[in-house]
Amino acid sequence: STLIIRALGVSLFVTIVGTVLGILLTTLMGYVLSRPGYKLNGFLTMVVFIPMVFNGGLVSTYFITSQFLNLKDSVWALILPLAVSSFNVVICRTFFKTTVPEELIESAKMDGARQFTIFFKIVLPISLPVLATIGLFLCFAYWNDWYQSMLYIDDQRLYSLQALLNAIMTNVNMLAQNAAAMGASMADTVANMP
């Protein structure tokens, strides 16, 4: 009971913090890539697009997260790997390019507004549809994720609810499949499990 409540708390924390952080990072990156006058636009677009097509692989991802960033057995190992997705960045970039009028940004610059002011006070308030879309994608991704826990978490106190349920289900399936080898009394117990 305490283990389940703690796992629920971890899942809620990871989902809320990860969604907020992911929305912030994704929209900032999408906004930068949507500006036509940005000098590194072509290069950074390729940096975002290539991982969408070619994955770095599990070994390199595991090494970067656990060894290089030293996030093993940390709640940040559940948050940071899922925070920014190339697909979400492309959605934001396309939305900002097609929906936010360039004249609006130019007039704000003429009034003396800096880029952060333009982004937070002008662009974000008129971008609620893309914020809701990215927020929904991130929220579902964080809430349904058990894989990051399986890779990076050894401490049971940091298990998310989904990872805990996956571990319980895996252990019950293992017991049910090997009931004959355990003896008759254990086989009866496992067979009567719901």
NUZARO-62185 format. One record per residue (C-alpha): x, y, z; residue number from 0; residue in three letters. Coordinates in Angstrom, 2 decimals, m for minus. Last residue first. Layout:
BEGIN
         X         Y         Z   num   residu
         X         Y         Z   NUM      ala
...
This chain:
BEGIN
         X         Y         Z   num   residu
     m6.98    m13.38     m9.62   193      pro
     m4.60    m15.83     m7.91   192      met
     m6.10    m19.28     m7.41   191      asn
     m3.65    m20.95     m9.81   190      ala
     m0.70    m19.34     m8.01   189      val
     m1.75    m20.74     m4.65   188      thr
     m2.48    m24.19     m6.08   187      asp
      0.92    m24.25     m7.83   186      ala
      2.60    m23.25     m4.53   185      met
      1.02    m26.23     m2.78   184      ser
      1.79    m28.62     m5.65   183      ala
      5.49    m27.85     m6.08   182      gly
      7.49    m25.03     m7.60   181      met
      8.31    m26.70    m10.93   180      ala
      4.64    m26.93    m11.85   179      ala
      4.04    m23.25    m11.11   178      ala
      6.68    m22.03    m13.56   177      asn
      4.36    m20.19    m15.96   176      gln
      2.14    m18.80    m13.19   175      ala
      5.08    m17.62    m11.10   174      leu
      6.71    m15.89    m14.07   173      met
      3.39    m14.25    m14.98   172      asn
      3.00    m13.03    m11.39   171      val
      6.55    m11.61    m11.44   170      asn
      6.02     m9.81    m14.76   169      thr
      2.69     m8.35    m13.61   168      met
      4.21     m7.06    m10.36   167      ile
      7.19     m5.54    m12.20   166      ala
      4.90     m3.90    m14.77   165      asn
      2.68     m2.51    m12.01   164      leu
      5.75     m1.03    m10.28   163      leu
      7.05      0.44    m13.55   162      ala
      3.64      1.98    m14.25   161      gln
      3.40      3.48    m10.78   160      leu
      6.85      5.03    m11.11   159      ser
      9.67      3.39     m9.22   158      tyr
     11.83      5.79     m7.20   157      leu
     11.37      4.05     m3.82   156      arg
     12.26      0.76     m5.50   155      gln
     15.87      1.92     m6.00   154      asp
     17.26      0.30     m9.16   153      asp
     16.05      2.96    m11.60   152      ile
     17.73      3.65    m14.95   151      tyr
     16.57      1.10    m17.51   150      leu
     13.33     m0.28    m16.03   149      met
     12.35      3.17    m14.80   148      ser
     12.88      4.61    m18.29   147      gln
     10.71      1.81    m19.75   146      tyr
      7.69      2.38    m17.50   145      trp
      6.28      5.35    m19.37   144      asp
      2.49      5.72    m19.59   143      asn
      2.26      8.91    m17.51   142      trp
      5.30     10.54    m19.10   141      tyr
      4.24      9.90    m22.72   140      ala
      0.61     10.76    m22.01   139      phe
      1.54     14.10    m20.44   138      cys
      4.04     14.85    m23.20   137      leu
      1.55     14.31    m26.02   136      phe
     m1.15     16.27    m24.16   135      leu
      1.21     19.16    m23.42   134      gly
      2.35     19.24    m27.06   133      ile
     m1.26     19.52    m28.23   132      thr
     m2.34     21.99    m25.54   131      ala
      0.67     24.23    m26.19   130      leu
      0.01     23.99    m29.95   129      val
     m3.58     25.16    m29.47   128      pro
     m2.60     27.87    m26.93   127      leu
     m0.26     29.67    m29.31   126      ser
     m1.70     33.21    m29.11   125      ile
     m0.60     33.63    m25.49   124      pro
      2.79     32.02    m26.27   123      leu
      3.77     34.41    m29.08   122      val
      3.11     37.79    m27.46   121      ile
      4.15     37.88    m23.80   120      lys
      6.50     34.90    m23.48   119      phe
      8.09     34.90    m26.94   118      phe
      8.19     38.64    m27.53   117      ile
      9.54     39.26    m24.04   116      thr
     12.18     36.56    m24.52   115      phe
     13.17     38.05    m27.90   114      gln
     13.52     41.62    m26.65   113      arg
     10.81     44.25    m26.97   112      ala
     11.88     47.73    m28.09   111      gly
      8.67     48.94    m29.76   110      asp
     10.24     48.20    m33.15   109      met
     10.85     44.62    m31.98   108      lys
      7.16     44.31    m31.05   107      ala
      6.20     45.59    m34.50   106      ser
      8.48     43.01    m36.13   105      glu
      6.94     40.19    m34.08   104      ile
      3.41     41.17    m35.08   103      leu
      4.45     41.63    m38.71   102      glu
      5.81     38.08    m38.80   101      glu
      2.32     36.77    m38.15   100      pro
      2.20     33.73    m35.82    99      val
      0.21     30.95    m37.50    98      thr
      2.28     29.34    m40.27    97      thr
      5.82     29.63    m38.94    96      lys
      4.83     29.23    m35.27    95      phe
      2.77     26.12    m36.03    94      phe
      5.46     24.58    m38.23    93      thr
      8.14     25.11    m35.60    92      arg
      5.90     23.76    m32.86    91      cys
      5.06     20.57    m34.81    90      ile
      8.74     20.14    m35.76    89      val
      9.72     20.46    m32.10    88      val
      7.09     17.86    m31.12    87      asn
      8.46     15.37    m33.66    86      phe
     12.03     15.97    m32.54    85      ser
     11.05     15.08    m28.98    84      ser
     12.23     17.02    m25.96    83      val
     11.48     16.07    m22.35    82      ala
     11.56     12.27    m22.70    81      leu
     15.20     11.67    m21.71    80      pro
     15.03     14.43    m19.04    79      leu
     12.16     13.24    m16.83    78      ile
     12.65      9.62    m15.73    77      leu
     16.43      9.97    m15.37    76      ala
     15.68     13.20    m13.46    75      trp
     14.09     11.07    m10.70    74      val
     17.58      9.76     m9.98    73      ser
     18.75      6.17     m9.66    72      asp
     21.10      6.59    m12.64    71      lys
     21.38     10.26    m13.64    70      leu
     25.18     10.48    m13.89    69      asn
     25.06     12.70    m17.02    68      leu
     27.96     10.80    m18.64    67      phe
     27.37      7.43    m16.97    66      gln
     23.62      6.87    m16.68    65      ser
     22.08      9.12    m19.32    64      thr
     24.91      9.19    m21.88    63      ile
     25.69      5.47    m21.51    62      phe
     22.04      4.44    m21.74    61      tyr
     21.46      6.54    m24.86    60      thr
     24.66      5.17    m26.44    59      ser
     23.66      1.58    m25.72    58      val
     20.01      2.01    m26.74    57      leu
     20.61      3.38    m30.20    56      gly
     21.24      6.88    m31.58    55      gly
     17.95      6.83    m33.49    54      asn
     17.84      7.81    m37.15    53      phe
     14.76      9.52    m38.64    52      val
     13.68     11.88    m35.84    51      met
     17.30     12.07    m34.71    50      pro
     18.14     13.64    m38.12    49      ile
     15.40     16.31    m37.99    48      phe
     16.48     18.23    m34.88    47      val
     20.16     18.58    m35.85    46      val
     19.02     19.18    m39.44    45      met
     16.83     22.09    m38.31    44      thr
     19.76     23.31    m36.22    43      leu
     21.99     23.54    m39.30    42      phe
     19.39     25.25    m41.47    41      gly
     18.41     27.80    m38.82    40      asn
     21.94     28.69    m37.74    39      leu
     21.66     32.28    m39.00    38      lys
     18.20     33.11    m37.61    37      tyr
     16.43     35.54    m39.96    36      gly
     13.50     33.24    m40.78    35      pro
     12.48     32.63    m37.17    34      arg
     10.67     29.26    m36.96    33      ser
     13.71     27.41    m35.62    32      leu
     13.91     29.72    m32.60    31      val
     10.18     29.27    m31.91    30      tyr
     10.38     25.49    m32.15    29      gly
     13.30     25.41    m29.70    28      met
     11.50     27.61    m27.20    27      leu
      8.27     25.64    m27.69    26      thr
     10.01     22.32    m27.07    25      thr
     11.98     23.48    m24.03    24      leu
      8.99     25.07    m22.25    23      leu
      6.53     22.31    m23.15    22      ile
      9.02     19.65    m22.02    21      gly
      9.69     21.37    m18.71    20      leu
      5.96     21.68    m17.95    19      val
      5.24     18.10    m19.06    18      thr
      8.24     16.67    m17.20    17      gly
      7.38     18.47    m13.96    16      val
      3.75     17.31    m14.03    15      ile
      4.32     13.75    m15.28    14      thr
      7.41     13.10    m13.14    13      val
      5.71     14.39    m10.00    12      phe
      2.50     12.43    m10.66    11      leu
      4.41      9.22    m11.40    10      ser
      6.61      9.61     m8.31     9      val
      3.54     10.23     m6.15     8      gly
      1.80      7.16     m7.60     7      leu
      4.93      5.09     m6.85     6      ala
      4.86      6.37     m3.24     5      arg
      1.18      5.43     m2.96     4      ile
      1.87      1.98     m4.41     3      ile
      4.79      1.33     m2.06     2      leu
      2.76      2.48      0.93     1      thr
      0.00      0.00      0.00     0      ser
